[in-house]
């Protein structure tokens, strides 16, 4: 798996409550809830906003 670069951003709403983190992943971004690597929630998108929304 390619190394991801964490994006330092303050999330609002549900992503913030769930402890979401945003990473740059070529060619876009991924937003993950990192509590459980095997059963985490993942959102991908071409922008930070789209990844968080997904």
N, CA and C atoms as a LAMMPS dump frame, in Angstrom:
ITEM: TIMESTEP
0
ITEM: NUMBER OF ATOMS
162
ITEM: BOX BOUNDS ff ff ff
-5.0000000000000000e+02 5.0000000000000000e+02
-5.0000000000000000e+02 5.0000000000000000e+02
-5.0000000000000000e+02 5.0000000000000000e+02
ITEM: ATOMS id mol type element x y z
1 1 1 N 0.851 -1.171 0
2 1 2 C 0 0 0
3 1 3 C 0.897 1.234 0
4 2 1 N 0.62 2.213 -0.878
5 2 2 C 1.435 3.426 -0.898
6 2 3 C 1.274 4.228 0.388
7 3 1 N 2.325 4.908 0.739
8 3 2 C 2.29 5.73 1.954
9 3 3 C 1.386 6.935 1.73
10 4 1 N 0.549 7.222 2.687
11 4 2 C -0.384 8.355 2.616
12 4 3 C 0.173 9.513 3.434
13 5 1 N -0.096 10.746 2.97
14 5 2 C 0.307 11.941 3.701
15 5 3 C -0.924 12.517 4.387
16 6 1 N -0.869 12.625 5.706
17 6 2 C -2.001 13.149 6.472
18 6 3 C -2.162 14.643 6.208
19 7 1 N -3.404 15.061 5.965
20 7 2 C -3.742 16.455 5.741
21 7 3 C -4.205 17.041 7.07
22 8 1 N -3.569 18.122 7.502
23 8 2 C -3.926 18.758 8.764
24 8 3 C -5.123 19.677 8.524
25 9 1 N -6.327 19.182 8.857
26 9 2 C -7.571 19.914 8.615
27 9 3 C -8.509 19.672 9.79
28 10 1 N -9.284 20.675 10.136
29 10 2 C -10.276 20.547 11.208
30 10 3 C -11.609 20.186 10.562
31 11 1 N -12.137 19.028 10.924
32 11 2 C -13.418 18.568 10.382
33 11 3 C -14.56 19.038 11.271
34 12 1 N -15.751 19.124 10.701
35 12 2 C -16.951 19.513 11.436
36 12 3 C -17.947 18.373 11.426
37 13 1 N -18.934 18.463 12.294
38 13 2 C -20.06 17.536 12.273
39 13 3 C -19.692 16.097 12.572
40 14 1 N -20.363 15.194 11.886
41 14 2 C -20.193 13.761 12.123
42 14 3 C -18.768 13.279 11.884
43 15 1 N -18.089 13.705 10.81
44 15 2 C -16.697 13.256 10.646
45 15 3 C -15.818 13.623 11.851
46 16 1 N -16.059 14.799 12.438
47 16 2 C -15.295 15.206 13.62
48 16 3 C -15.641 14.315 14.812
49 17 1 N -16.933 14.047 15.015
50 17 2 C -17.364 13.204 16.133
51 17 3 C -16.812 11.785 16.029
52 18 1 N -16.676 11.295 14.796
53 18 2 C -16.162 9.941 14.58
54 18 3 C -14.636 9.879 14.571
55 19 1 N -13.982 11.023 14.665
56 19 2 C -12.519 11.059 14.687
57 19 3 C -11.898 10.872 13.319
58 20 1 N -12.59 11.347 12.284
59 20 2 C -12.093 11.183 10.92
60 20 3 C -10.771 11.885 10.681
61 21 1 N -9.959 11.294 9.82
62 21 2 C -8.686 11.866 9.407
63 21 3 C -8.646 11.861 7.89
64 22 1 N -8.03 12.881 7.3
65 22 2 C -7.955 13.007 5.849
66 22 3 C -6.508 12.823 5.414
67 23 1 N -6.316 12.032 4.353
68 23 2 C -4.994 11.769 3.802
69 23 3 C -4.995 12.023 2.304
70 24 1 N -3.863 12.494 1.793
71 24 2 C -3.671 12.623 0.356
72 24 3 C -3.275 11.25 -0.158
73 25 1 N -3.965 10.796 -1.196
74 25 2 C -3.688 9.492 -1.788
75 25 3 C -3.847 9.653 -3.289
76 26 1 N -2.76 9.566 -4.017
77 26 2 C -2.787 9.814 -5.455
78 26 3 C -3.813 8.929 -6.139
79 27 1 N -4.699 9.499 -6.928
80 27 2 C -4.759 10.871 -7.418
81 27 3 C -5.713 11.75 -6.633
82 28 1 N -6.202 11.347 -5.484
83 28 2 C -7.188 12.142 -4.753
84 28 3 C -6.923 12.145 -3.262
85 29 1 N -8.024 12.032 -2.507
86 29 2 C -7.954 12.083 -1.047
87 29 3 C -8.796 10.953 -0.457
88 30 1 N -8.486 10.593 0.771
89 30 2 C -9.251 9.574 1.481
90 30 3 C -9.507 10.087 2.897
91 31 1 N -10.729 9.85 3.38
92 31 2 C -11.105 10.202 4.741
93 31 3 C -11.429 8.898 5.464
94 32 1 N -10.754 8.641 6.583
95 32 2 C -10.953 7.388 7.303
96 32 3 C -11.272 7.645 8.764
97 33 1 N -12.005 6.707 9.331
98 33 2 C -12.214 6.665 10.769
99 33 3 C -11.226 5.623 11.274
100 34 1 N -10.122 6.039 11.876
101 34 2 C -9 5.136 12.123
102 34 3 C -9.099 4.246 13.356
103 35 1 N -10.221 4.214 14.047
104 35 2 C -10.308 3.437 15.285
105 35 3 C -10.044 1.951 15.083
106 36 1 N -10.569 1.367 14.029
107 36 2 C -10.397 -0.058 13.76
108 36 3 C -10.004 -0.224 12.298
109 37 1 N -8.752 -0.535 12.051
110 37 2 C -8.225 -0.612 10.69
111 37 3 C -8.995 -1.627 9.846
112 38 1 N -9.457 -2.712 10.436
113 38 2 C -10.118 -3.771 9.677
114 38 3 C -11.589 -3.482 9.387
115 39 1 N -12.224 -2.616 10.167
116 39 2 C -13.633 -2.318 9.966
117 39 3 C -13.891 -0.817 9.944
118 40 1 N -12.938 -0.047 9.387
119 40 2 C -13.07 1.407 9.398
120 40 3 C -13.972 1.891 8.262
121 41 1 N -14.476 3.089 8.442
122 41 2 C -15.285 3.75 7.424
123 41 3 C -14.326 4.565 6.551
124 42 1 N -14.445 4.403 5.226
125 42 2 C -13.544 5.073 4.297
126 42 3 C -14.355 5.842 3.265
127 43 1 N -13.96 7.089 3.006
128 43 2 C -14.551 7.883 1.939
129 43 3 C -13.449 8.367 1.019
130 44 1 N -13.641 8.23 -0.281
131 44 2 C -12.632 8.656 -1.252
132 44 3 C -13.225 9.723 -2.155
133 45 1 N -12.374 10.636 -2.649
134 45 2 C -12.836 11.662 -3.565
135 45 3 C -11.688 12.411 -4.203
136 46 1 N -12.025 13.203 -5.207
137 46 2 C -11.004 13.981 -5.904
138 46 3 C -10.659 15.268 -5.161
139 47 1 N -11.435 15.607 -4.121
140 47 2 C -11.143 16.761 -3.266
141 47 3 C -11.343 16.343 -1.81
142 48 1 N -10.824 17.157 -0.892
143 48 2 C -10.997 16.875 0.53
144 48 3 C -12.479 16.844 0.889
145 49 1 N -13.231 17.829 0.409
146 49 2 C -14.666 17.911 0.702
147 49 3 C -15.405 16.682 0.195
148 50 1 N -15.076 16.223 -0.991
149 50 2 C -15.747 15.06 -1.563
150 50 3 C -15.404 13.787 -0.776
151 51 1 N -14.164 13.639 -0.352
152 51 2 C -13.773 12.475 0.444
153 51 3 C -14.504 12.446 1.769
154 52 1 N -14.604 13.612 2.429
155 52 2 C -15.309 13.694 3.718
156 52 3 C -16.782 13.404 3.534
157 53 1 N -17.374 13.942 2.476
158 53 2 C -18.803 13.712 2.197
159 53 3 C -19.086 12.238 1.922
160 54 1 N -18.209 11.598 1.181
161 54 2 C -18.414 10.171 0.851
162 54 3 C -18.212 9.293 2.064
